[in-house]
Amino acid sequence: MAIAVQALIPFLVAMMLLTGVCNTLLTKYQDLQCVRDCSNPDPSKRHRFEQPVIQTAQMFVGEMGCWLVVGGIFLFNRFYPTKGETASYAPISDASTAVDTPDAESEVNDNNQAAEVEERYGLEGENGAGMKQIDDEGRLPLTGWRTILLALPASCDIAGTTCMNVGLLFVAASIYQMTRGALVLFVGLFSVVFLKRRLGWYKWFALIIVVLGVAVVGLAGIVEGDGKVPDLDGKGTNENMMVMMDKSIELKHAMSSMVKRAGEIATDSAVANTIIGILLIAGGQIFTATQFVVEESIMERYALQPLKVVGWEGLFGFLVTVILMIILHLAVGSTPQGRYGYFDASEGLREVAENRTIAVTSVLIMISIG
């Protein structure tokens, strides 16, 4: 059984990468759909789909889809039980005839382990029978009111996903996907600070390499701007590249020239939008890293099937997102200044319902998330 699980890991990792790429491309494709003034001859006057909050909500709908799988497994096991499982009566052992067997010794050890867990988490006297249901790692079952703990990582997911969805409006999908690589840095730092993990030198070296790669991608996006190489010396692109090649030996002078022109480059709206997008995506990684650390902290104490963890987070995240969507729509989206903005929920829902392409991509995004 253990070998089968290990063999399944590469498949799961590959599917995670594939669905992650599909999610990014579908979300960016959705952002590019025109929703108003589409017949205007001036492309800059056309309005595209810009609803990051609704995109966050549809992500949680996809996560809630895990409950369909959980329900399917439950029904399958109920109507097609595994061989060997019977509903026969199990006799109660008589204390007078009980013997010292390995099973009895194991039960004593389990009881002692349960008592240690109760003492560790201060749960003595709370549902004594339920506290005995600990797993091999000494974790308690995550049931009842304790499932509300999963609302904490779900809230972090809301903030992180919304920031990234807004950032994706300003940058290309490739820059978005690469900038998300900063996540490993924040997860590593937070694990050391909050979970007291120890990272070897080679892991720190790998984190530094990843951060440098993210920095290069971000710099490339800023320099490229709207897709054109900036004219550093006021000349044409080809001639400017020749000048840069001629001056390659004098790297210090070339860097000085770039610094002098940085202020002028930053004035370009395309470059400014790219900078804003990269900062939003990188900031979203902080919330996502917090989500992972909080999840790990919870799952160290409590045990729950992974599908149910995702399902509960999807449910809590969707409810919180809908509540915030209503509040933000009433406070901002319904005002003249907020009309057609990020928080105009009624307009966003209308665009999803009336635009077939957006509706189809929403369903595909939900599937890629689930």
C-alpha positions as CSV (number, residue, x, y, z in Angstrom):
1,M,0.0,0.0,0.0
2,A,2.8,2.4,0.9
3,I,4.5,1.7,-2.4
4,A,1.3,2.5,-4.3
5,V,1.0,5.8,-2.5
6,Q,4.6,6.7,-3.2
7,A,4.1,5.9,-6.9
8,L,1.1,8.2,-7.0
9,I,3.0,11.2,-5.7
10,P,4.7,12.1,-9.1
11,F,1.4,11.9,-10.8
12,L,-0.2,14.2,-8.3
13,V,2.7,16.7,-8.6
14,A,2.4,16.6,-12.4
15,M,-1.4,17.2,-12.3
16,M,-0.9,20.0,-9.8
17,L,1.5,21.8,-12.2
18,L,-0.8,21.1,-15.2
19,T,-3.9,22.4,-13.5
20,G,-2.0,25.4,-12.0
21,V,-0.9,26.4,-15.5
22,C,-4.4,25.9,-16.9
23,N,-5.8,28.0,-14.1
24,T,-3.4,30.9,-14.8
25,L,-4.0,30.8,-18.6
26,L,-7.8,30.6,-18.2
27,T,-7.9,33.4,-15.7
28,K,-5.8,35.7,-18.0
29,Y,-7.9,34.7,-21.0
30,Q,-11.0,35.7,-18.9
31,D,-9.4,39.1,-18.1
32,L,-8.9,39.8,-21.8
33,Q,-12.6,39.4,-22.7
34,C,-14.2,42.7,-23.7
35,V,-17.5,43.4,-21.9
36,R,-18.3,47.1,-22.8
37,D,-17.8,49.4,-25.8
38,C,-16.4,46.4,-27.8
39,S,-17.2,48.1,-31.1
40,N,-15.2,51.2,-30.4
41,P,-12.5,51.6,-33.1
42,D,-10.1,52.8,-30.4
43,P,-8.9,49.6,-28.5
44,S,-7.9,51.7,-25.5
45,K,-11.5,52.7,-25.0
46,R,-12.8,49.1,-24.8
47,H,-13.4,47.7,-21.4
48,R,-12.3,44.2,-20.4
49,F,-13.5,41.9,-17.7
50,E,-12.0,43.1,-14.4
51,Q,-13.6,41.3,-11.5
52,P,-10.9,39.8,-9.2
53,V,-13.3,39.3,-6.3
54,I,-15.7,37.2,-8.4
55,Q,-12.7,35.2,-9.6
56,T,-11.7,34.5,-6.0
57,A,-15.3,33.3,-5.3
58,Q,-15.3,30.9,-8.2
59,M,-12.0,29.5,-7.0
60,F,-13.7,28.6,-3.7
61,V,-16.6,27.0,-5.6
62,G,-14.0,24.8,-7.2
63,E,-12.6,23.8,-3.9
64,M,-16.1,23.0,-2.6
65,G,-16.3,20.5,-5.5
66,C,-14.2,18.2,-3.3
67,W,-17.4,17.5,-1.3
68,L,-18.7,15.8,-4.5
69,V,-15.8,13.4,-4.4
70,V,-16.2,12.8,-0.7
71,G,-19.9,12.1,-1.1
72,G,-19.2,9.8,-4.0
73,I,-16.6,7.8,-2.0
74,F,-19.1,7.6,0.9
75,L,-21.9,6.3,-1.3
76,F,-19.6,3.8,-3.0
77,N,-18.4,2.4,0.3
78,R,-21.9,2.3,1.6
79,F,-23.4,0.3,-1.3
80,Y,-20.2,-1.6,-2.3
81,P,-18.4,-2.4,1.0
82,T,-14.9,-3.8,0.9
83,K,-14.6,-7.5,1.1
84,G,-14.3,-8.6,4.7
85,E,-16.4,-5.8,6.1
86,T,-19.5,-7.2,7.8
87,A,-22.2,-5.8,9.9
88,S,-22.1,-8.8,12.3
89,Y,-22.4,-8.4,16.0
90,A,-19.1,-8.1,17.8
91,P,-19.3,-9.7,21.3
92,I,-18.2,-7.6,24.2
93,S,-15.3,-9.1,26.0
94,D,-15.8,-10.2,29.6
95,A,-13.5,-8.8,32.1
96,S,-13.4,-12.2,33.9
97,T,-12.2,-14.0,30.8
98,A,-9.9,-11.3,29.5
99,V,-6.3,-12.3,29.0
100,D,-3.2,-10.3,28.5
101,T,-2.9,-10.3,24.7
102,P,-1.0,-8.0,22.3
103,D,-4.3,-6.4,21.4
104,A,-5.0,-5.6,25.0
105,E,-1.5,-4.2,25.5
106,S,-2.0,-2.0,22.4
107,E,-5.2,-0.7,23.7
108,V,-3.5,0.3,27.0
109,N,-0.8,2.1,25.0
110,D,-3.5,3.9,22.9
111,N,-5.2,5.0,26.1
112,N,-2.0,6.3,27.6
113,Q,-1.2,8.2,24.3
114,A,-4.7,9.7,24.4
115,A,-4.2,10.9,27.9
116,E,-0.9,12.5,26.9
117,V,-2.6,14.3,24.0
118,E,-5.4,15.5,26.3
119,E,-2.9,16.8,28.8
120,R,-0.8,18.5,26.0
121,Y,-3.8,20.4,24.5
122,G,-5.7,20.9,27.7
123,L,-8.7,18.9,26.6
124,E,-9.3,16.8,29.7
125,G,-12.9,16.3,30.4
126,E,-14.0,17.3,26.9
127,N,-15.8,14.4,25.3
128,G,-13.6,11.8,26.9
129,A,-14.7,9.1,24.4
130,G,-13.9,11.3,21.4
131,M,-10.5,12.2,22.7
132,K,-9.5,8.6,22.5
133,Q,-9.8,8.7,18.7
134,I,-6.2,9.7,18.0
135,D,-4.2,8.6,15.0
136,D,-0.7,7.1,14.9
137,E,0.9,10.6,15.1
138,G,-1.0,11.6,18.2
139,R,-3.4,13.9,16.5
140,L,-7.1,14.5,17.4
141,P,-9.9,14.2,14.8
142,L,-10.8,17.6,13.4
143,T,-14.6,17.4,13.9
144,G,-17.4,19.5,15.3
145,W,-16.8,23.1,16.2
146,R,-13.0,22.7,15.6
147,T,-13.5,22.7,11.8
148,I,-14.0,26.5,12.2
149,L,-10.2,26.6,12.6
150,L,-10.0,26.1,8.8
151,A,-11.6,29.4,8.3
152,L,-8.2,31.0,9.3
153,P,-6.2,29.6,6.3
154,A,-9.3,30.2,4.1
155,S,-9.2,33.9,5.0
156,C,-5.5,34.1,4.1
157,D,-6.4,32.4,0.8
158,I,-9.0,35.1,0.1
159,A,-6.5,37.9,0.6
160,G,-3.7,36.2,-1.3
161,T,-5.8,35.1,-4.3
162,T,-7.5,38.5,-4.7
163,C,-4.2,40.3,-4.7
164,M,-2.9,37.9,-7.3
165,N,-6.0,38.2,-9.4
166,V,-5.6,42.0,-9.4
167,G,-1.9,41.7,-10.2
168,L,-2.7,39.4,-13.2
169,L,-4.7,42.2,-14.7
170,F,-1.5,44.3,-15.1
171,V,1.1,41.7,-16.2
172,A,1.5,38.8,-18.6
173,A,0.6,35.3,-17.5
174,S,4.2,34.2,-17.8
175,I,5.4,37.0,-15.4
176,Y,2.5,36.1,-13.1
177,Q,3.4,32.5,-12.9
178,M,7.1,33.1,-12.4
179,T,6.6,35.8,-9.7
180,R,4.6,33.2,-7.7
181,G,7.9,31.4,-7.2
182,A,8.6,33.9,-4.4
183,L,6.1,31.8,-2.4
184,V,8.9,29.3,-1.4
185,L,10.9,32.1,0.2
186,F,8.1,33.3,2.4
187,V,7.1,29.8,3.3
188,G,10.6,28.9,4.3
189,L,11.0,32.1,6.4
190,F,7.7,31.7,8.1
191,S,8.4,28.0,8.8
192,V,11.6,28.9,10.6
193,V,10.1,31.8,12.5
194,F,6.7,30.4,13.5
195,L,7.0,26.6,13.3
196,K,10.6,26.5,14.6
197,R,11.8,24.5,11.6
198,R,15.4,24.1,10.7
199,L,16.6,24.5,7.1
200,G,19.9,23.2,5.9
201,W,22.3,25.5,4.1
202,Y,21.5,23.8,0.7
203,K,17.8,24.8,1.2
204,W,18.7,28.4,2.0
205,F,20.9,28.3,-1.1
206,A,18.0,27.0,-3.2
207,L,15.8,29.8,-1.8
208,I,18.3,32.4,-2.8
209,I,18.5,31.0,-6.3
210,V,14.7,31.1,-6.6
211,V,14.5,34.7,-5.3
212,L,17.2,35.8,-7.8
213,G,15.2,34.1,-10.6
214,V,12.0,35.9,-9.5
215,A,13.9,39.2,-9.4
216,V,15.2,38.6,-12.9
217,V,11.7,37.9,-14.2
218,G,10.4,41.0,-12.5
219,L,13.1,43.2,-13.9
220,A,12.5,41.8,-17.4
221,G,8.9,42.6,-17.1
222,I,9.6,46.2,-15.9
223,V,12.2,46.8,-18.6
224,E,10.1,45.2,-21.3
225,G,7.0,47.2,-20.3
226,D,4.6,47.1,-23.2
227,G,6.6,44.6,-25.1
228,K,9.2,46.9,-26.6
229,V,12.8,47.3,-25.5
230,P,13.3,50.8,-24.0
231,D,15.3,53.2,-26.1
232,L,18.1,54.0,-23.6
233,D,20.1,56.4,-25.8
234,G,17.3,57.9,-27.8
235,K,18.0,55.7,-30.8
236,G,16.2,52.9,-32.6
237,T,15.9,49.5,-31.1
238,N,18.4,47.7,-33.3
239,E,21.0,50.5,-33.1
240,N,20.5,50.7,-29.4
241,M,21.2,47.0,-29.1
242,M,24.4,47.5,-31.1
243,V,25.5,50.3,-28.8
244,M,24.9,48.1,-25.8
245,M,26.9,45.3,-27.4
246,D,29.8,47.7,-28.1
247,K,29.7,48.9,-24.5
248,S,29.5,45.4,-23.0
249,I,33.1,45.6,-21.8
250,E,32.3,48.9,-19.9
251,L,29.5,47.3,-17.8
252,K,29.8,50.0,-15.2
253,H,29.0,52.7,-17.7
254,A,26.1,50.8,-19.1
255,M,24.6,50.3,-15.6
256,S,25.0,54.0,-14.9
257,S,23.1,54.8,-18.1
258,M,20.3,52.5,-17.2
259,V,20.0,54.1,-13.7
260,K,19.8,57.6,-15.2
261,R,17.0,56.6,-17.5
262,A,15.1,54.6,-14.8
263,G,13.0,57.7,-13.9
264,E,11.9,58.2,-17.5
265,I,11.1,54.6,-18.0
266,A,9.0,54.5,-14.8
267,T,6.8,57.3,-16.3
268,D,5.5,54.9,-18.9
269,S,2.1,53.7,-17.9
270,A,2.8,50.2,-19.1
271,V,5.9,49.9,-17.0
272,A,4.1,51.4,-14.0
273,N,1.3,48.9,-14.4
274,T,3.8,46.0,-14.6
275,I,5.5,47.2,-11.3
276,I,2.1,47.4,-9.6
277,G,1.2,44.0,-10.8
278,I,4.4,42.4,-9.7
279,L,4.1,44.0,-6.2
280,L,0.6,42.8,-5.9
281,I,1.5,39.2,-6.9
282,A,4.5,39.2,-4.6
283,G,2.4,40.6,-1.7
284,G,-0.2,37.9,-2.4
285,Q,2.5,35.3,-1.8
286,I,2.9,36.6,1.8
287,F,-0.8,35.8,2.5
288,T,-0.5,32.4,0.7
289,A,2.6,31.5,2.7
290,T,0.7,32.5,5.9
291,Q,-2.1,30.1,4.8
292,F,0.3,27.2,4.4
293,V,2.0,27.8,7.8
294,V,-1.4,28.1,9.5
295,E,-2.6,24.9,7.8
296,E,0.5,23.0,8.9
297,S,0.1,24.2,12.4
298,I,-3.5,23.0,12.5
299,M,-2.8,19.7,10.9
300,E,0.0,19.0,13.3
301,R,-2.6,18.8,16.1
302,Y,-5.7,17.6,14.3
303,A,-6.3,14.9,11.7
304,L,-8.7,15.2,8.7
305,Q,-8.8,13.7,5.2
306,P,-7.1,16.1,2.7
307,L,-10.2,16.2,0.5
308,K,-12.3,17.3,3.5
309,V,-9.7,20.0,4.4
310,V,-10.0,21.5,1.0
311,G,-13.8,21.2,1.0
312,W,-14.1,22.9,4.4
313,E,-11.7,25.7,3.3
314,G,-13.7,26.1,0.1
315,L,-16.9,26.4,2.1
316,F,-15.6,28.9,4.6
317,G,-13.8,30.9,2.0
318,F,-16.8,31.1,-0.3
319,L,-19.1,32.3,2.6
320,V,-16.6,34.9,3.7
321,T,-16.0,36.1,0.1
322,V,-19.7,36.5,-0.6
323,I,-20.2,38.4,2.7
324,L,-17.3,40.7,1.8
325,M,-18.5,41.0,-1.8
326,I,-21.9,42.3,-0.6
327,I,-20.4,44.7,1.9
328,L,-17.9,46.1,-0.6
329,H,-20.6,46.4,-3.3
330,L,-22.9,48.4,-0.9
331,A,-20.0,50.6,0.3
332,V,-18.0,51.1,-2.9
333,G,-19.4,49.3,-5.9
334,S,-22.9,50.9,-5.8
335,T,-21.5,54.4,-5.7
336,P,-20.9,56.5,-8.9
337,Q,-17.2,56.3,-8.3
338,G,-17.2,52.6,-7.9
339,R,-19.4,51.8,-10.8
340,Y,-17.8,49.2,-13.1
341,G,-15.0,48.8,-10.7
342,Y,-13.5,45.8,-8.9
343,F,-16.2,45.8,-6.2
344,D,-19.3,46.3,-8.5
345,A,-20.7,42.8,-7.8
346,S,-23.9,43.3,-9.8
347,E,-22.1,44.4,-12.9
348,G,-19.6,41.5,-12.5
349,L,-22.3,38.9,-12.2
350,R,-24.1,40.4,-15.2
351,E,-21.0,40.1,-17.3
352,V,-20.5,36.5,-16.2
353,A,-24.1,35.6,-17.0
354,E,-24.3,37.5,-20.4
355,N,-20.9,36.7,-21.8
356,R,-20.7,33.1,-22.8
357,T,-16.9,33.0,-23.0
358,I,-16.5,34.3,-19.5
359,A,-19.2,31.8,-18.2
360,V,-17.4,28.9,-19.8
361,T,-14.0,29.9,-18.6
362,S,-15.4,30.3,-15.1
363,V,-16.6,26.7,-15.1
364,L,-13.2,25.5,-16.5
365,I,-11.4,27.5,-13.8
366,M,-13.6,25.8,-11.1
367,I,-12.7,22.4,-12.5
368,S,-9.0,23.2,-12.6
369,I,-9.1,24.3,-9.0
370,G,-11.1,21.3,-7.8
